Amino acid sequence: MEAAGRRWKLIAALAAAAVLYWVAMFGATHMPIRTTPAGDPYSLDKLQHLTAFGTLAVILSALGAAAGFKTWKRPVVIVGCIALYAMFDESTQRPPRTPEFFDWLFDVIGAVLGVALFGVVARCFPSRSGQAK
């Protein structure tokens, strides 16, 4: 019973983290900020997209794993949801921000890398919850 209580606390904490991170990310992508000139070799724009959506994918992967979704479908669903959200996010930006296909592409690549990173880490550090004490 005690383990179930800890599991639900973990699920609630991960769900709260996912919601807070997602809301913060939405706000940050819609704030009118100074943009860098097109073609600026020092722009970290694509790296920021990769990192932001990769982090979201890791959080959602951890939430899915904690909730017990252990099939190959979990990463597919996470990347699919993030791809749809990223499309919505890009299409709702207003000047001086501009929606760009390559921003969306790097969002999706970040999501793929995030679920892959989670998968590698999960395989390296398997859960001990099913083992006898």
C-alpha positions in Angstrom: 0.0 0.0 0.0 2.8 2.3 0.9 4.5 1.7 -2.6 1.2 2.6 -4.3 1.0 5.9 -2.4 4.6 6.8 -3.4 3.8 5.9 -7.1 0.8 8.2 -7.1 2.8 11.0 -5.6 5.4 10.5 -8.3 2.7 10.5 -11.0 1.2 13.7 -9.6 4.6 15.4 -9.3 5.4 14.5 -12.9 2.0 15.6 -14.2 2.4 18.9 -12.4 5.9 19.3 -13.8 4.6 18.5 -17.3 1.7 21.0 -17.1 3.9 23.8 -15.6 6.7 23.2 -18.2 4.2 23.1 -21.0 2.5 26.3 -19.9 5.8 28.1 -19.4 6.9 26.9 -22.9 3.7 28.2 -24.5 4.2 31.5 -22.8 7.8 31.8 -23.8 7.1 31.0 -27.5 4.4 33.6 -27.7 6.2 36.5 -26.0 7.2 39.3 -28.3 11.0 39.2 -27.9 13.8 40.7 -30.0 14.6 38.2 -32.7 18.0 37.7 -34.3 18.4 38.6 -38.0 17.8 35.8 -40.5 20.9 33.9 -41.3 22.7 35.0 -38.1 25.4 32.4 -37.6 25.3 33.0 -33.8 21.6 32.3 -33.4 20.8 29.4 -31.1 17.1 29.4 -32.3 17.1 25.8 -33.6 19.1 24.5 -30.6 16.5 26.2 -28.3 13.6 24.4 -30.1 15.5 21.1 -29.9 16.2 21.5 -26.2 12.7 22.8 -25.2 10.8 20.1 -26.9 13.3 17.4 -26.0 12.9 18.3 -22.4 9.1 18.1 -22.7 9.4 14.7 -24.3 11.6 13.4 -21.4 9.1 14.7 -18.8 6.2 13.1 -20.7 8.1 9.9 -21.1 8.8 9.8 -17.4 5.1 10.4 -16.7 4.0 7.7 -19.1 6.5 5.2 -17.5 5.4 6.1 -14.0 1.8 5.7 -15.0 2.6 2.2 -16.3 2.4 2.7 -20.1 5.1 0.2 -21.1 4.5 -0.5 -24.7 6.3 0.7 -27.9 3.3 3.0 -28.5 4.3 5.4 -25.7 7.1 7.1 -27.6 5.0 7.2 -30.8 2.1 8.8 -29.0 4.4 11.3 -27.2 6.2 12.3 -30.4 2.9 12.5 -32.3 1.3 14.7 -29.6 4.3 17.0 -29.5 4.4 17.2 -33.3 0.7 18.3 -33.3 1.3 20.7 -30.4 4.4 22.2 -32.1 2.3 22.8 -35.3 -0.3 24.6 -33.2 2.4 26.5 -31.4 4.1 27.7 -34.6 0.8 28.6 -36.3 -0.3 30.8 -33.4 2.8 33.0 -33.2 2.4 36.6 -34.0 5.0 39.3 -35.0 7.8 39.8 -34.3 7.8 36.0 -34.0 7.2 34.1 -37.1 6.0 30.5 -37.7 8.6 28.5 -39.6 8.6 24.9 -40.9 12.2 24.4 -39.7 11.3 25.5 -36.2 8.6 22.8 -36.2 11.0 20.2 -37.6 13.5 20.9 -34.8 10.6 20.7 -32.3 9.9 17.2 -33.6 13.5 16.2 -33.8 13.9 17.3 -30.2 10.9 15.2 -29.2 12.4 12.1 -30.9 15.7 12.7 -29.2 14.0 13.2 -25.8 12.1 9.9 -26.0 15.2 8.2 -27.2 17.3 9.6 -24.4 14.6 8.5 -21.9 14.6 5.0 -23.4 18.4 4.7 -23.1 18.5 5.9 -19.6 15.5 3.7 -18.6 17.3 0.6 -20.0 20.6 1.5 -18.2 18.7 2.0 -14.9 15.9 -0.5 -14.8 13.2 -0.1 -12.1 13.6 -2.3 -9.1 9.9 -2.0 -8.0 9.1 -5.5 -9.3 12.0 -7.2 -7.5 11.8 -8.8 -4.1 13.4 -7.0 -1.2 
